[in-house]
């Protein structure tokens, strides 16, 4: 009988119970290999629709499809044992009706094995959040700066600068919390507003460009590790510059190939017996 204890995945109730406790560590992941690297260190991995911009070079998250999210969600699940994994519902897959949202979320849950889904929207999406939660689908909400609303907002802009904006974000956050969301992402929200929402809500807030007092923090991994060079948001802290290392390694590889330094004998399959191999 094996004496090795199996790793137990962090559950939705455990994430929810972290309200006001130890901060929740979150990062994005889109691939199996990245998920394997991050899994031992984070509490929650988000398979975000940001993959459209980070992996596919799109201008926004809007073209991302449900099939894309399912494919990457399944890949991340294959690379994790410990982290709670949440998958974004992409634009157009849930806004039409609660029933449409359920069909999309059910596919994600069944085809990836993820722990839950995330959707954008506040007051207007509260009924959908409630509909999903009542049907056993955990929901992480997302308010403040909402990338899927980029055309309405006129770009990726911080929000909460006016009293009206601040009040709207507060009402949005309260609505999704009351509807049963287990956590809410606060993105691009002025620090005092995010702090006030965190104090008011009974569920964890996860900040991205928000407040240090949020119950957790999330960033796009490629931003953190210097792998996405097109644009670095102000709220990102780079902990490594792997992009430059990759470029330098590629340059060295190219030089070795052109100079016939690679492959050397140690990288070739050589005959075991004496004499030349017959072709």
N, C-alpha and C positions, 0 to 999 in steps of 0.2 A: 504494500500500500504506500502511495507516495506521501512523503512528509512535507512536500513543498506546498505552501498555502497559495491558493489562487488569488489573483488580484481582484479586488471588488471594485466595480465601477462606481464613481460618485453619482448619487441619485439626484433627481429633481428635488425631493424633500430636503436632502442635505444642502443643496444650493440655497433653497429658500430659507433654511434655518440659519444661514450665515448673516442674516440681517443684523447689522450693528455689531457683528463679531469680527473674526479675522477676515481681512479683505479677500474677495474672490479673484483669483488670478485667471485671466482669460486671454486667449490669442486666437487668431484665425488659422485655419488649415484647410488646404484644398487637395492635398495629395497624401498617399500612404506614407511616403518617406518623411515628409515634414511632420506628419502626425506622430510618427514613431519617435522623432527627436523631441517633440514638445510634450508628449504624453506624461512623462515622469514629473514634469515641473508645473503643470497647470491644473486648475480645477475644472475648467470648461474650455472646450474647443468649439469655435463657431465656424461652420462651413458657410461663409458669407457669400452673398451674390456679388460682392466686391471682386470675386474671381473673374468676372467679366472684364474688368479693367486691368487687374493684376496679371492674369494668365492669358487672356485672349486679346488684350490691347484695345478693348472697346472704349468709347468715350464716356459711357455711363453704365449703370447696372441694368438699364431698361431692356436690352436685347437678350438678357440671360433667360434661359428656358427652364422649365421644370425638369426636363430630362437631364440637362446639364447639372442641375443641383443634385439630382438623385445619383448620377454617376460619380460626382465628387464626394458626396456624402458617404456613399458605400466605400469609396477608396479610403476616406479618413477613418471610418469604422474599422477597416482591416488593419489600420496602423495603430489602433489604440486598445488599451485594456483598462485604464484607470479613469481617464477624463470623461466628464459628462459631455456628450456631443449634441449640438443643436444645429439644425439646418435651416437656412433662410427659405421662406416662401418667396419666389421671384415675382416681379411685376406682372400683373395680369392673371395670376394663378389663384387669387383669393379675394380680390376687391369686388367682384360681381355680386357675390352672395355668400352667406355662411355655408350653404350647401356646396358651392364651388370650392370654398376654402377647405372644407372637410375632405372632399375628394382628393384635392392636391396634397393636403397634410397626411391623409391616410396612405397615399402612395409613398410619400417620403418615409413614413414610419415603417411601413411594411417592406419596402425595397432597400432600405439602408440599415435598419436596426437602430437608428438614432434615438436619443432620449426625448427629443421634442423639436418644435419648430419655432422660428421667429418671424414676426410680421411687423410691418410698419403701420403706424396710425394710432390715433388716440380715441377721442370721443366717438368718431365715426366708425371705428372698428371694434368698439366695446362689445356689441352684440355678437360679432363674429368670434371674438376671443371667448366669450361665454359659451357659445355654441360648440366650439372645439373642446374646451375644457370639460364640459358636461359629457362629451363623447370620448373622454379618456386620452385626449391629446394635449400634453403640456405645452404651454405657450409662453415664450419670452416676448414681451412687447418692445417697441422701439419708437421713441418720440423725440422731439426736438428737431435737429437737422435730419431730414429723412431723404436719403439719396434717391429713392424712387419718385419723390416729388420734385425733382430738380427743375423740371420745366415750369411748374407752378411757382416755385421759390425764386426762379431766375438765376439759378446757380447754387453752388455749394457755399452757403453763407451761415455764419454763426447766428444763432437765434436767442431770443430772450432779452434783447437790447431795450425794448420799450415795455412799459407796464402791461400793455395789451398782449404782447408776445409772451411775456413771463406768465401772465394769468392763463393764457391758452395752454402752454406747456404743462403747467400745474394741473389744470383740469383734465388734459389728456392723460397724464400719468395716473391721476386718481381714478379716472374712468376705467383704464385697463387693469389697474390693481383690483378694483371692486369687481371687475368681470372675471377675475380668477387667474390672471397672469402670475407666474411664479417669480418673475423678475422683469425689470424694464431697463433697456439700454437708453441712456441719455447722451445724445450725440450733439456736438457743436453747440452746447448750451452755456450761456454765461455762468461763471462760477457761483455767484450768489444765488442764482435761480436754481442751479443744480443742487446746491447745498440745502436750500429750502425744501426742494422736492424730496431729497433724501431723508430729511428730518420728518417730513409729513407722511411718507408712505410706509405701510406695514411690510412691504416686500423689498428685496434688495434692488438697489440701483447699480447699474454697471456703466461707468463713465467712459466716454471717448471724446476728448476735447471738452470735458465738463469740470468736475470738481474732485479734488483729492479726498474729500470726505465721502464720496460715493462708496457704496458697499463693495465695489469691485472695479477693476479697470480692464479695458480691452483695447488692443491695437491690431492693425494688420501686420502679420508676421514679417512679410516682405519689406515693410517700412522699418520695422524694428531692426532687422538684420541687414539692411542696406542692399536689398535685392531688387527694389523697385525704384529706378532712378528718374522716372519721368517727372515726379513731383513729390515733395516731402511736406506734409501738412505741418503747421506750426506746433500742433499739440503732440507730435511724435518725438520720442527720444530714441536715437539710433544707438543700439548697444553693440553693433558690429558693422563692418563694411565689407560684407561678403561679396558684393557685386564687383568691387575692385579686385578682390582676390581671384575671382573667377576670370575676369578679363586678363589679369597678369598670368594666370595659369594657362589660359588659352593661347596667349602670346608665346609663352615658353614652349608649349606643345607644338605650335606651328613652326617655330624655329627648329626644333628637334627633328620634325618630319622633313622639312626642306633640306636640312643638313645631313639627313640619313643617320642621325643619332638615335632615332626611335623608328622601329623597334630594334633593340639590341638582342643578343643571343638569349639573354635571360627571359625575354618576352616571346620567344619563338618555341614552337614544338619541334624538338630535335629527336632524331632516331635514338632508340635505346641501345641497339646493338651496333657493333662496329660496322663500318661500311656505309655506303650511300643508300638512302631510301629509294626504292623503285617507284616511279610514277606511272 
